[in-house]
Amino acid sequence: MSVAYEAVIGLEIHVQLITQSKAFCADSTAYGALPNTQVSPISLGHPGTLPRHNRSAVDYALKMGLALGCNITKENHYSRKNYFYADLPKGYQITQFNTPICEGGGVNIRLKDGSRKTVQLIRIHMEEDTGKSMHDQDPRDSLIDYNRAGTPLIEVVTAPDIRTGEEAYAFVTEIRRLVRYLDICDGNMEEGSLRCDANVSIRPIGTSTFGTKVEVKNMNSISNVRRAIDHEIERQRGILDAGGAVAGETRGFNALNGTTFSMRSKEMVNDYRYFPEPDLPPLILSDQYIAAVHKLMPELPETLFNRFTAELGLSEYDAGVLTDDKATAAYFLEVVKHTANYKSAANWVTVHIRGYLNEHAVGIDDFPLSGKRIADLIALIDSGQVSNSAAAQKLFPAMISHDGKSPLELAESLNLLQTGDADLIESIADEVLASLPQKVEEYRQGKTGLLGLFVGETMKRSKGKADPRKVNEVLLKKLGA
């Protein structure tokens, strides 16, 4: 009889901070420079050089910790993590070991089935990045670019609270959204500015003892995080079902075939010979300093989500789309400054404006219409002067092309203003019903779904200028006679 297992997963997410200079020296961190042009004796670890704290990196780490409800460490010390690898020019990495800047806290995630879960954090600590190894540039040798060496990072370490690849996917998605809201990282996994390692083990359901942990690396997209974890769970389950033992090791992920592969045996903490960094003084954070950083923080996505659903009455789906990125949320807030029709505002932002952005491959920061202009368009529809379909299909594109004219002026010039003339609507409705006598009889015998046919034909003959609500009223009256 096969054993039922559950996965126990912890994530380590490295967040590359978008400071202008490196963690402990003035080297530039600009992306895309020629290899080995953004280095100095300090970042290369030459003898006699001394590191210095980067204030912006500290501020960014604080923002992340405050956003996630962490406890902030007031007296911070750095350590040297010693290991030899070609991409580590000093032969050690400056990091935090005993005093991470943030401890505790948690991340709230929403899953596809609508359920929610809080993933607890163990710590967030500051450290510097390594260089980058390139194995595909030369047929014989691996090449090293040290431009990235010394770039400031924070590492977000979760408790082993995650149970599935889907939960891991949701967690990384939330972290990426949060760092973008805070403006501390661009969250681009493909460029390596957000990197995720997963510690995966399985155990029989109902037991509390952890299984053997395997670390999975090389996951360069959020979807690959889910794929790698799902595969690793099945791989370990297969080993145990066959009577084998899972080896504690570090494995890479092959995105082409969706499998993991062995890289090396798993290092232990004592392999790194941590000891206090002698060249950096303790970093002391006062309550006043922490409070000043807190004041600079924006409204966070979870707060906005709750406000959009509870106060504005939006669906969870609409609120989720609107808070997916900071710029979209800000644009929506600008629209609702000028209209109380929150549902319509959400629909215009998530459907019509989003469609335009996708079609033209631009971000909402480059969208040519202000939030006030969209609110004016909504007001025109709500007043019954323009139909929703005419607004979406004709007026909205015209507004983008003629940014100087008001929606009303454009609607008049395009002959889109609806008529509420009851006599005209009745006349057209009579023509429509007279042309479809068989359908009228079927309607009166119970096929009430034919009303849409009559409305559509009436709107067509009015060239879209009739008010659909009045058309409905007139037709229902005539058909019921």
C-alpha positions as CSV (number, residue, x, y, z in Angstrom):
1,M,0.0,0.0,0.0
2,S,1.5,3.4,-1.0
3,V,2.1,6.0,1.6
4,A,0.4,9.4,1.4
5,Y,3.0,12.2,1.6
6,E,2.9,15.9,2.2
7,A,5.5,18.4,1.0
8,V,7.3,20.7,3.4
9,I,8.8,23.7,1.5
10,G,10.7,26.7,2.5
11,L,11.8,29.5,0.1
12,E,14.8,31.8,0.1
13,I,14.3,34.8,-2.1
14,H,17.2,37.0,-3.1
15,V,16.0,40.6,-3.9
16,Q,18.5,42.7,-5.7
17,L,18.0,46.3,-4.5
18,I,17.9,49.1,-7.1
19,T,20.4,51.4,-5.4
20,Q,22.6,53.5,-7.6
21,S,25.8,52.1,-6.0
22,K,26.9,48.8,-4.5
23,A,26.4,47.6,-0.9
24,F,29.8,48.6,0.5
25,C,31.4,50.9,-2.2
26,A,30.6,53.5,-4.8
27,D,30.7,51.2,-7.9
28,S,27.7,51.7,-10.2
29,T,24.9,49.0,-10.3
30,A,23.5,50.0,-13.7
31,Y,22.3,46.9,-15.6
32,G,23.7,46.0,-19.0
33,A,27.2,47.6,-18.8
34,L,30.1,45.8,-20.5
35,P,31.6,43.0,-18.4
36,N,33.9,43.9,-15.6
37,T,33.6,47.7,-16.1
38,Q,31.8,48.4,-12.8
39,V,34.4,47.1,-10.4
40,S,36.9,48.6,-8.0
41,P,39.5,47.5,-5.5
42,I,36.8,47.4,-2.9
43,S,34.3,45.2,-4.7
44,L,37.2,43.0,-5.8
45,G,38.4,42.6,-2.3
46,H,42.0,44.0,-2.7
47,P,44.0,44.0,0.5
48,G,43.8,47.2,2.5
49,T,40.4,48.3,1.1
50,L,37.6,49.1,3.6
51,P,33.8,48.7,3.0
52,R,31.2,51.3,4.0
53,H,27.4,51.0,4.7
54,N,25.0,52.0,1.9
55,R,22.2,54.0,3.5
56,S,19.8,53.4,0.6
57,A,20.2,49.6,0.9
58,V,19.4,49.9,4.6
59,D,16.3,52.0,3.9
60,Y,15.1,49.5,1.4
61,A,15.6,46.5,3.7
62,L,13.7,48.4,6.4
63,K,10.8,49.1,4.1
64,M,10.5,45.4,3.2
65,G,10.5,44.4,6.9
66,L,8.0,47.1,7.9
67,A,5.7,46.1,5.0
68,L,5.7,42.4,6.2
69,G,5.2,43.1,9.9
70,C,8.7,42.0,10.9
71,N,10.5,42.9,14.1
72,I,13.3,45.3,13.3
73,T,16.8,44.7,14.8
74,K,18.2,47.9,16.2
75,E,21.9,46.8,16.5
76,N,23.1,45.1,13.3
77,H,26.3,43.3,12.8
78,Y,27.8,41.8,9.6
79,S,29.6,38.5,9.1
80,R,31.9,36.9,6.5
81,K,30.5,33.8,4.8
82,N,33.6,32.0,3.6
83,Y,33.6,29.8,0.5
84,F,35.7,29.5,-2.6
85,Y,34.0,29.9,-6.0
86,A,35.1,31.8,-9.1
87,D,32.3,34.3,-9.0
88,L,33.2,35.4,-5.4
89,P,36.2,37.7,-5.9
90,K,36.9,38.2,-2.2
91,G,36.7,34.5,-1.3
92,Y,34.0,35.5,1.2
93,Q,30.6,37.2,1.1
94,I,29.6,40.0,3.5
95,T,26.3,39.1,5.0
96,Q,24.2,39.1,8.2
97,F,24.3,35.9,10.2
98,N,23.4,36.4,13.9
99,T,21.6,39.7,13.6
100,P,19.3,39.8,10.6
101,I,17.8,43.3,10.1
102,C,14.3,41.8,10.2
103,E,12.9,38.8,12.0
104,G,9.4,37.2,12.0
105,G,6.6,38.7,10.0
106,G,4.5,37.0,7.3
107,V,3.1,37.2,3.8
108,N,-0.6,36.7,3.0
109,I,-1.3,34.8,-0.2
110,R,-4.4,34.1,-2.1
111,L,-4.8,30.8,-4.0
112,K,-6.8,30.0,-7.1
113,D,-9.7,28.4,-5.2
114,G,-10.1,31.7,-3.3
115,S,-8.6,30.4,0.0
116,R,-6.0,32.5,1.8
117,K,-2.9,31.5,3.8
118,T,-0.2,33.3,5.8
119,V,3.3,32.2,5.1
120,Q,5.5,33.0,8.1
121,L,8.9,34.4,7.7
122,I,12.0,33.5,9.7
123,R,14.2,36.5,8.7
124,I,15.2,39.1,6.2
125,H,18.9,39.8,6.1
126,M,21.2,42.1,4.1
127,E,24.1,40.9,2.1
128,E,26.1,41.5,-1.1
129,D,25.7,39.7,-4.4
130,T,28.3,37.6,-6.2
131,G,29.6,37.9,-9.8
132,K,28.0,36.1,-12.7
133,S,29.3,33.0,-14.3
134,M,28.8,32.6,-18.0
135,H,29.1,29.1,-19.5
136,D,27.9,29.7,-23.0
137,Q,30.2,32.5,-24.2
138,D,33.4,30.4,-24.9
139,P,33.6,26.9,-26.2
140,R,36.3,25.9,-23.6
141,D,36.2,28.2,-20.6
142,S,33.6,29.6,-18.2
143,L,33.8,33.4,-18.1
144,I,33.1,35.6,-15.0
145,D,31.5,39.1,-15.0
146,Y,32.2,40.8,-11.7
147,N,29.9,43.8,-12.4
148,R,27.2,42.3,-10.2
149,A,29.6,41.5,-7.3
150,G,28.8,43.6,-4.3
151,T,25.4,44.7,-5.5
152,P,23.1,45.0,-2.4
153,L,20.7,42.2,-1.7
154,I,18.1,41.3,0.9
155,E,17.3,37.6,1.4
156,V,13.8,36.7,2.5
157,V,13.7,33.4,4.3
158,T,10.4,31.7,4.9
159,A,9.4,29.1,7.6
160,P,8.7,25.7,6.1
161,D,5.0,26.6,5.8
162,I,4.5,26.0,2.1
163,R,3.0,22.7,0.9
164,T,2.5,22.9,-2.9
165,G,4.0,24.4,-6.0
166,E,0.9,26.6,-6.3
167,E,1.5,28.1,-2.8
168,A,5.1,28.8,-3.7
169,Y,4.0,30.5,-7.0
170,A,1.5,32.7,-5.1
171,F,4.2,33.6,-2.5
172,V,6.8,34.6,-5.1
173,T,4.2,36.5,-7.0
174,E,3.2,38.5,-3.8
175,I,6.9,39.2,-3.0
176,R,7.5,40.5,-6.6
177,R,4.4,42.7,-6.4
178,L,5.5,44.1,-3.0
179,V,9.1,45.0,-4.0
180,R,7.7,46.8,-7.0
181,Y,5.2,48.7,-4.9
182,L,8.0,49.7,-2.5
183,D,10.3,50.7,-5.5
184,I,13.2,48.7,-4.1
185,C,13.6,46.1,-6.9
186,D,12.2,45.7,-10.4
187,G,11.3,42.1,-9.7
188,N,12.7,40.8,-13.0
189,M,13.5,37.2,-12.5
190,E,14.7,36.8,-16.1
191,E,17.5,39.4,-15.5
192,G,18.3,37.9,-12.1
193,S,17.1,40.8,-9.9
194,L,14.7,38.5,-8.1
195,R,16.0,34.9,-7.5
196,C,14.4,32.1,-5.7
197,D,15.8,28.9,-4.1
198,A,13.4,26.2,-2.7
199,N,14.1,23.8,0.1
200,V,11.9,20.8,-0.6
201,S,11.3,17.6,1.5
202,I,8.3,15.2,1.9
203,R,7.0,13.3,4.9
204,P,4.1,10.9,5.5
205,I,0.9,12.9,6.3
206,G,0.3,13.0,10.0
207,T,4.0,12.9,11.0
208,S,5.9,15.9,12.4
209,T,9.5,14.8,11.6
210,F,11.0,16.5,8.5
211,G,12.2,14.5,5.6
212,T,15.6,15.0,3.9
213,K,15.8,18.5,2.5
214,V,16.8,19.1,-1.1
215,E,17.6,22.7,-2.3
216,V,16.5,23.5,-5.8
217,K,18.1,26.4,-7.8
218,N,18.1,27.9,-11.3
219,M,14.4,28.8,-11.4
220,N,14.4,32.0,-13.6
221,S,10.6,32.6,-13.7
222,I,7.7,32.3,-11.2
223,S,6.1,29.6,-13.3
224,N,9.4,27.7,-13.2
225,V,9.3,27.9,-9.4
226,R,6.0,26.0,-9.4
227,R,7.2,23.5,-12.1
228,A,10.4,22.7,-10.3
229,I,8.8,22.2,-7.0
230,D,6.0,20.0,-8.4
231,H,8.6,17.9,-10.2
232,E,10.8,17.6,-7.1
233,I,7.9,16.5,-4.9
234,E,7.1,13.7,-7.4
235,R,10.8,12.7,-7.7
236,Q,11.1,12.3,-4.0
237,R,7.8,10.5,-3.7
238,G,9.0,8.0,-6.3
239,I,12.3,7.4,-4.5
240,L,10.5,6.7,-1.2
241,D,7.8,4.5,-2.8
242,A,10.6,2.4,-4.3
243,G,12.2,1.9,-0.9
244,G,15.1,4.3,-1.5
245,A,16.4,7.3,0.5
246,V,16.4,10.9,-0.7
247,A,19.9,12.4,-0.7
248,G,20.5,15.8,0.8
249,E,21.8,17.8,-2.1
250,T,21.6,20.9,-4.2
251,R,19.8,20.4,-7.5
252,G,19.3,22.6,-10.5
253,F,16.2,23.0,-12.6
254,N,16.1,22.3,-16.4
255,A,13.3,24.4,-17.8
256,L,13.4,22.7,-21.2
257,N,12.3,19.3,-19.8
258,G,10.9,20.3,-16.5
259,T,13.2,18.2,-14.4
260,T,15.8,18.8,-11.6
261,F,19.3,17.5,-11.8
262,S,22.0,17.0,-9.1
263,M,24.6,19.8,-8.8
264,R,26.5,19.0,-5.5
265,S,26.0,17.7,-2.0
266,K,24.2,20.1,0.4
267,E,26.5,22.5,2.3
268,M,26.1,22.7,6.1
269,V,26.2,26.0,8.0
270,N,29.6,25.2,9.5
271,D,31.1,24.7,6.1
272,Y,31.0,28.5,5.6
273,R,33.0,29.3,8.7
274,Y,31.0,32.4,9.6
275,F,32.9,35.0,11.7
276,P,32.2,38.7,12.4
277,E,33.2,41.1,9.6
278,P,36.1,43.1,11.1
279,D,36.0,46.1,8.7
280,L,32.4,47.2,9.2
281,P,31.2,48.9,12.5
282,P,27.8,47.9,13.9
283,L,24.8,49.5,12.2
284,I,22.6,51.1,14.8
285,L,19.0,52.0,13.9
286,S,17.2,54.4,16.1
287,D,13.4,54.5,16.6
288,Q,13.4,58.0,14.9
289,Y,15.3,56.6,11.8
290,I,12.9,53.7,11.5
291,A,9.9,56.0,11.8
292,A,11.3,58.3,9.1
293,V,11.6,55.4,6.7
294,H,8.1,54.2,7.5
295,K,6.7,57.6,6.5
296,L,8.2,57.2,3.0
297,M,6.3,54.0,2.3
298,P,3.3,53.9,-0.1
299,E,-0.1,52.3,0.5
300,L,0.6,48.6,0.1
301,P,-1.3,46.2,-2.3
302,E,-3.1,44.3,0.4
303,T,-4.4,47.5,2.0
304,L,-5.6,48.7,-1.4
305,F,-7.2,45.3,-2.2
306,N,-9.2,45.5,1.1
307,R,-10.2,49.1,0.4
308,F,-11.3,48.4,-3.1
309,T,-13.5,45.4,-2.0
310,A,-14.8,46.7,1.3
311,E,-15.2,50.5,0.6
312,L,-15.7,50.6,-3.1
313,G,-17.7,47.4,-3.5
314,L,-15.5,45.8,-6.2
315,S,-15.2,42.1,-6.8
316,E,-12.1,40.3,-5.6
317,Y,-11.2,39.7,-9.2
318,D,-11.3,43.4,-10.2
319,A,-9.5,44.4,-7.0
320,G,-6.8,41.8,-7.7
321,V,-6.3,43.1,-11.3
322,L,-6.2,46.7,-10.2
323,T,-3.7,46.1,-7.4
324,D,-1.5,43.8,-9.5
325,D,0.9,46.7,-10.1
326,K,1.4,50.1,-8.4
327,A,0.9,52.2,-11.6
328,T,-2.5,50.6,-12.4
329,A,-3.7,51.1,-8.8
330,A,-2.6,54.7,-8.9
331,Y,-4.4,55.4,-12.2
332,F,-7.6,53.8,-10.9
333,L,-7.5,56.0,-7.8
334,E,-7.1,59.0,-10.0
335,V,-10.3,58.0,-12.0
336,V,-12.4,57.5,-8.8
337,K,-11.4,60.9,-7.6
338,H,-13.8,62.2,-10.2
339,T,-16.6,59.6,-10.3
340,A,-18.6,57.6,-7.8
341,N,-19.3,54.8,-10.3
342,Y,-16.5,52.6,-9.0
343,K,-17.6,49.5,-10.9
344,S,-17.6,51.3,-14.2
345,A,-14.2,52.9,-13.4
346,A,-12.8,49.4,-12.7
347,N,-14.3,48.0,-15.9
348,W,-12.7,50.8,-18.0
349,V,-9.3,50.4,-16.4
350,T,-9.2,46.5,-16.4
351,V,-10.8,45.9,-19.8
352,H,-10.7,48.8,-22.2
353,I,-7.5,50.6,-21.1
354,R,-5.7,47.4,-20.4
355,G,-6.7,46.2,-23.9
356,Y,-5.2,49.3,-25.4
357,L,-2.0,48.9,-23.4
358,N,-1.6,45.3,-24.4
359,E,-2.3,46.1,-28.1
360,H,0.3,48.9,-28.1
361,A,2.8,47.2,-25.8
362,V,3.0,50.2,-23.5
363,G,2.7,50.7,-19.7
364,I,-0.1,52.6,-18.1
365,D,2.4,55.4,-17.3
366,D,2.4,56.0,-21.1
367,F,-1.4,56.0,-21.5
368,P,-2.4,59.4,-23.0
369,L,-5.7,60.0,-21.2
370,S,-5.9,61.3,-17.7
371,G,-8.1,59.7,-15.0
372,K,-10.3,62.8,-15.2
373,R,-11.0,62.3,-18.9
374,I,-12.0,58.7,-18.2
375,A,-14.3,59.9,-15.4
376,D,-15.9,62.4,-17.9
377,L,-16.5,59.6,-20.3
378,I,-18.2,57.5,-17.6
379,A,-20.4,60.5,-16.7
380,L,-21.5,60.8,-20.3
381,I,-22.5,57.1,-20.4
382,D,-24.2,57.3,-17.0
383,S,-26.3,60.3,-18.2
384,G,-27.6,58.2,-21.1
385,Q,-26.1,60.6,-23.7
386,V,-23.9,57.9,-25.2
387,S,-24.3,54.1,-25.2
388,N,-21.6,52.0,-23.6
389,S,-20.9,50.2,-26.8
390,A,-20.5,53.4,-28.8
391,A,-18.3,54.8,-26.1
392,A,-16.0,51.7,-26.2
393,Q,-15.9,51.2,-29.9
394,K,-15.9,54.8,-31.2
395,L,-15.6,57.5,-28.6
396,F,-12.7,56.0,-26.6
397,P,-10.4,55.7,-29.7
398,A,-11.4,59.2,-30.7
399,M,-10.5,60.5,-27.3
400,I,-7.0,59.0,-27.6
401,S,-6.5,60.5,-31.1
402,H,-8.0,63.9,-30.1
403,D,-6.8,64.5,-26.6
404,G,-7.8,68.2,-26.6
405,K,-11.5,67.7,-27.0
406,S,-14.0,66.8,-24.3
407,P,-15.9,63.5,-24.6
408,L,-19.1,65.5,-25.1
409,E,-17.6,67.5,-28.0
410,L,-16.3,64.4,-29.6
411,A,-19.6,62.5,-29.2
412,E,-21.4,65.4,-30.9
413,S,-18.9,65.6,-33.8
414,L,-19.2,61.8,-34.3
415,N,-23.0,61.9,-34.1
416,L,-23.0,59.5,-31.2
417,L,-25.3,61.3,-28.8
418,Q,-28.3,59.1,-28.0
419,T,-31.9,60.3,-28.6
420,G,-34.5,60.0,-25.9
421,D,-37.2,61.0,-28.4
422,A,-40.0,58.6,-27.5
423,D,-41.9,59.3,-30.8
424,L,-38.9,58.4,-32.9
425,I,-38.1,55.2,-30.9
426,E,-41.8,54.1,-31.1
427,S,-41.8,54.7,-34.8
428,I,-38.6,52.6,-35.3
429,A,-39.9,49.9,-32.9
430,D,-43.2,49.7,-34.9
431,E,-41.2,49.2,-38.1
432,V,-39.1,46.4,-36.5
433,L,-42.1,44.5,-35.1
434,A,-43.9,44.8,-38.4
435,S,-41.0,43.4,-40.3
436,L,-40.8,40.3,-38.0
437,P,-44.4,39.1,-37.5
438,Q,-43.4,35.4,-37.0
439,K,-40.8,36.3,-34.3
440,V,-43.4,38.6,-32.6
441,E,-45.8,35.7,-32.4
442,E,-43.1,33.3,-31.0
443,Y,-42.3,35.9,-28.4
444,R,-45.9,36.2,-27.3
445,Q,-46.1,32.4,-27.0
446,G,-43.2,32.3,-24.5
447,K,-39.9,32.8,-26.4
448,T,-39.1,35.9,-24.4
449,G,-35.4,35.6,-25.3
450,L,-36.3,37.1,-28.7
451,L,-36.5,40.5,-27.0
452,G,-32.8,40.9,-27.6
453,L,-33.4,40.5,-31.4
454,F,-36.0,43.3,-31.4
455,V,-33.7,45.6,-29.3
456,G,-30.7,45.0,-31.5
457,E,-32.7,45.6,-34.7
458,T,-34.1,48.8,-33.3
459,M,-30.7,50.1,-32.2
460,K,-29.3,49.2,-35.6
461,R,-32.1,51.1,-37.4
462,S,-31.5,54.1,-35.1
463,K,-27.8,53.9,-36.0
464,G,-27.0,53.4,-32.3
465,K,-28.5,56.7,-31.3
466,A,-31.5,55.4,-29.4
467,D,-31.3,55.0,-25.7
468,P,-31.2,51.2,-25.1
469,R,-33.2,51.6,-21.8
470,K,-36.0,53.5,-23.6
471,V,-35.9,51.0,-26.5
472,N,-36.5,48.2,-23.9
473,E,-39.3,50.0,-22.3
474,V,-41.1,50.8,-25.6
475,L,-40.7,47.2,-27.0
476,L,-41.9,45.6,-23.8
477,K,-45.0,47.8,-23.8
478,K,-45.7,47.0,-27.4
479,L,-45.1,43.3,-27.1
480,G,-47.3,43.0,-24.1
481,A,-50.2,44.7,-25.8
